[in-house]
Amino acid sequence: MSKIKIVLVFLLCFGLYKGYVAFSEFEIGVSDRVAELELNEDIEKQGEVIALLMYLGDPLELKEHLLVEKESKCLEMKQIAEETSFAYYECAVVDANLKGGKIISINAELEIL
C-alpha cells in the first residue's frame, strides 16, 4: 500500500510541476505575441533603439538610418558598409519614432557605440 501512495505523491508533484510550467510558458508566450503584433501593426511609438546611421556631405548630414536589434550586429554591419562605401557610418542609441518595425524619424542621438 505504501508503494501506491509514493507513486500517487510523485504523480501529484509531477502534475503540479507541469501545471506551473504550462502557466509560466503561457505568460511568456503572450508577451512575445504582443511584441510581435506591435511590430507588425502600423502603430507609431517612440522609444530608444540601436540604429546604424549613414552620413553624407562635407558638413556631414544624416541621410539614412536603419533599426538594428543588437549592438554587435550594428558594428558588424558598419564595418561591411565602410568597406564598400565612402559614406561615414556610426552605430548609436537613438530616441526615435518607430512604425511597423522601422525608424520613421530620429528625435535625438543619445549615445554613440
C-alpha positions as CSV (number, residue, x, y, z in Angstrom):
1,M,0.0,0.0,0.0
2,S,2.9,2.4,0.7
3,K,4.3,2.0,-2.8
4,I,1.0,3.1,-4.3
5,K,1.0,6.2,-2.0
6,I,4.5,7.1,-3.1
7,V,3.6,6.7,-6.8
8,L,0.5,8.9,-6.3
9,V,2.5,11.6,-4.5
10,F,5.0,11.6,-7.4
11,L,2.2,11.8,-9.9
12,L,0.6,14.7,-7.9
13,C,4.0,16.5,-7.8
14,F,4.5,15.9,-11.5
15,G,1.1,17.3,-12.3
16,L,1.7,20.4,-10.2
17,Y,5.0,20.9,-12.0
18,K,3.5,20.5,-15.4
19,G,0.7,23.0,-14.5
20,Y,3.3,25.5,-13.3
21,V,5.4,25.2,-16.5
22,A,2.3,25.5,-18.7
23,F,1.1,28.6,-16.9
24,S,4.5,30.3,-17.0
25,E,5.1,29.5,-20.6
26,F,1.7,30.8,-21.5
27,E,2.5,34.2,-19.9
28,I,5.8,34.3,-21.7
29,G,4.2,33.3,-25.0
30,V,1.5,36.0,-24.6
31,S,4.1,38.8,-24.1
32,D,6.1,37.6,-27.1
33,R,3.0,37.6,-29.3
34,V,2.1,41.1,-28.1
35,A,5.6,42.4,-29.0
36,E,5.3,40.7,-32.4
37,L,1.9,42.2,-33.0
38,E,3.2,45.7,-32.1
39,L,6.0,45.3,-34.7
40,N,3.5,44.3,-37.4
41,E,0.9,47.0,-36.6
42,D,1.0,50.4,-38.1
43,I,1.1,52.0,-34.7
44,E,3.6,54.8,-34.2
45,K,5.5,54.7,-31.0
46,Q,8.6,56.4,-29.5
47,G,11.5,54.6,-27.9
48,E,15.2,54.1,-27.5
49,V,16.7,51.8,-30.1
50,I,20.1,50.9,-31.7
51,A,20.5,52.3,-35.2
52,L,23.0,52.3,-38.0
53,L,23.3,55.9,-39.3
54,M,24.7,56.9,-42.6
55,Y,26.1,60.5,-43.1
56,L,27.0,62.1,-46.4
57,G,28.3,65.5,-47.5
58,D,31.1,67.9,-46.5
59,P,29.2,69.1,-43.5
60,L,28.0,65.6,-42.5
61,E,24.3,65.3,-42.9
62,L,22.2,62.3,-41.9
63,K,20.9,60.6,-45.0
64,E,19.7,57.2,-43.9
65,H,19.0,55.2,-40.7
66,L,18.4,51.5,-40.1
67,L,16.9,49.8,-37.0
68,V,19.2,47.1,-35.6
69,E,18.5,44.6,-32.9
70,K,21.9,44.2,-31.2
71,E,25.0,46.3,-30.8
72,S,27.2,43.5,-32.2
73,K,25.1,43.2,-35.3
74,C,25.2,47.0,-35.8
75,L,29.0,47.1,-35.5
76,E,29.3,44.2,-38.0
77,M,27.1,46.0,-40.5
78,K,29.0,49.2,-40.0
79,Q,32.3,47.5,-40.8
80,I,30.9,46.0,-44.0
81,A,29.3,49.3,-45.1
82,E,32.5,51.2,-44.5
83,E,34.5,48.7,-46.6
84,T,32.1,49.1,-49.6
85,S,31.2,52.8,-49.4
86,F,32.7,56.2,-48.9
87,A,30.0,57.4,-46.6
88,Y,30.5,57.9,-42.8
89,Y,28.7,55.4,-40.7
90,E,28.1,55.2,-37.0
91,C,26.2,53.0,-34.6
92,A,24.2,54.8,-32.0
93,V,21.5,54.5,-29.4
94,V,18.8,57.0,-30.6
95,D,15.4,58.2,-29.4
96,A,13.3,57.6,-32.4
97,N,9.7,57.3,-33.7
98,L,9.0,53.7,-34.8
99,K,6.3,52.3,-37.0
100,G,6.0,48.8,-38.2
101,G,9.5,47.8,-37.0
102,K,11.1,50.7,-38.9
103,I,12.5,54.1,-37.8
104,I,10.3,56.9,-39.1
105,S,12.3,59.8,-37.6
106,I,15.1,60.3,-35.1
107,N,14.4,62.7,-32.3
108,A,17.8,62.6,-30.5
109,E,21.1,60.8,-30.7
110,L,21.7,59.6,-27.1
111,E,24.9,57.5,-27.2
112,I,27.4,56.6,-29.9
113,L,28.6,53.0,-29.7
